[in-house]
Amino acid sequence: MNTVGEGLDEAVQRAFTRPVPKSAGARMRYLVKQLKGTGPVAGLLGISRRTVERYVKNEIKRPRKDLSDRMEREVRKRWQPQVRAKARKNAATTGGIIIDTRARFGYSAAPGTTDDARLRHLTVALPPVYAARLFEAQEQGGTDRQLQEIAAEGLQEIYFKDGGRRAQGLLVEYTDLEHIEFDL
């Protein structure tokens, strides 16, 4: 299962215009350039400065699996910051965000209606205001639960309440998230 934060990051990464460096040497050179030295990269990855230098010179070509995963994660985190910012701004101002989720939703509803949690698979286009709130909460270090609450509120207003045309007083929350994916 992806977390909401990981789903948002993956959606933004689909906007990249160039591929992320694939080889260990290229990734290491990129990190050295971004962090302005081998020392900070060594500290970031938990390896020696000499090991970083050997990767930069292509003396080592195949890192251990855990080191390879850390390098890829750190490169992706820093790759194309302007493209990333533009994609977020577009989603938050004009484009909105599409959420595809499979989850159990809990309901608080008016008397005489059902409030049983139901498993649903939904694909819904949320307006820019919810994209802006999701990205803002993520940038401020919001927890996954807080991001889920924002997404559930967006689904509540757009899907369940149909923009205010039905289900007045209905409150929706994620109770069991199985899958979540976003697209800009």
N, C-alpha and C positions, 0 to 999 in steps of 0.2 A: 504494500500500500504506500502510495506517495503521500507526503504531507502537503498541505495547502501551499506552504512556502516553496517546496520543491516544484510543485506544479506551476507556480507563477514563474519561477526561474527558468523552467524548461520552455514555457511559452515565449518568454523574452528571447531565449537563445535561438529559437527558430527564426528570429528576425536577422540573425547574423548574415553578413554579406560575403564573408570569407570563411573558409574552413579553419577550425582550430588546429594549431600545430599537432602533428601526429607522433613524430619521433621524440624519443626521450631528450636528445640533444637540442632539438628545436624548442621543446617545451622549457627546458632549463635555460636556454639563452633568452627566451622571452621573459621568464621570471626574473633573471638577473637584470635585464634591461628595465623592467617595471619597478623592481625594488632597489635598483641602483647599487648593486654589489652582490658578491657571493655570500658574504656574512649573513645578511638578512634572509636570503633564500635558504641557507643552511639551517638557520634557526627556525624558519617557517616549516620546513620539511622534516626537521629532526635528524639531519645527517651532518657530516663534517663538511667544512669549507672545501677541503681538498676533493671530496667526492663530487661536490658541485662543479669544481673546476674540471674534473675529469669528464663529466657529462657534457660540459660546454665544449670541450675539445674533441668530443666523440670518441674518447678513449673507452668509455663504458657506453654500451648501446642498449642493453636490456636490463631495466630495473626490476627489482622484486615487485610482486603484485601489489603489495600495500603501498610501496613508494610510487609506483606507476599511478595508482588510484589517487593518491594525494596530489601528485603533480598535475594530473588531469583536472581535478577539482579546483585547484588553485589557479590554473591557467584559465579555465572556463569562467571563474569568478571575476577575472580581470579583463577578459577578452572583449574587445570592441565596446568600450564604455559609452561612446557617443551614439552608436547604433542602438545600444541597450536603452539609453536615456530617451532617444527619439521614439522608440517603440512604446515605452511606458507612457510618454507624454501623449502620443497619438491615442492610445487606448483610454487614457484618463480624460481626454478632452473631446474626442470626436468618435472614435471607433468602438469603444466599449470592449467587453471581453466575453468570450463564450466559455461556459462552464459545462463540462461533461462529468457527471457524478453518478455513482451507484452507492446509495446509502439508505440507512433506516432513518426516517424522519419522525420526530416526536411532535405532537400537536397539543396546543392548548386552545380549546374552541368553546363556543357558546354552549350553554346547556341544551340537551336534545340532539347534539351532533356527536360524531365519533371522535375520540381522541387517541385511538389505538395507533401505535407506531407502525409504519408500513415501509417495506423495502421498495425503493423506486430507483429506476435508472432514468435520469433526466439529462437532456442537453438543452440549455437555455442561453440565449444571448442577453447578457446583463448590460444596462446602459453605462455610459462613461463614469457616472458618479460612483458606482460600486467598484469599478476598476480603480479609480483614483483612491478610494478608501482602502482597498486591498493593498495597493502598492505603498501608500503612505504608512499603513500599519506595519507592513513588512520592513520598510526602511527604518522605522522607529524601533525595531526589534520586538514587535508583537509576537506573542506565543501562537502556536498553531491553533489553539482553542479560540483565541481572539479572531484569527483569520477565518476560522470555520463559522464563527458567529456572524461576521460580515457577509460571508458567502450565503449563509442560511437566510439572513435578512433580505438579501437580493433575490433569492429564489422565492421567498415568502411574498415579496411585493410583486414580482414580475410573473411568476408561474402560478402560485397558489391563490393570490388575491387578484390576479389578472389586472394589475395596474389600478387597483381600487374599485373594480367593477363587481367584485363578489367576495364572499368570505370575510366580511368585516369582523374584526376582533380576533382573527386567527393568528396565533403565534406559532412559528415553526422553528425547530432546532435540529441539528444533526445529533443523533444518538449513537449511531454506529456507522462510521465512514469506511467503506470498502475500497472505493476508487474515486480519484478526482483528477481531472486534467483540464487545462485551460488552453485557449487559443485566442490570439489577438486579432 
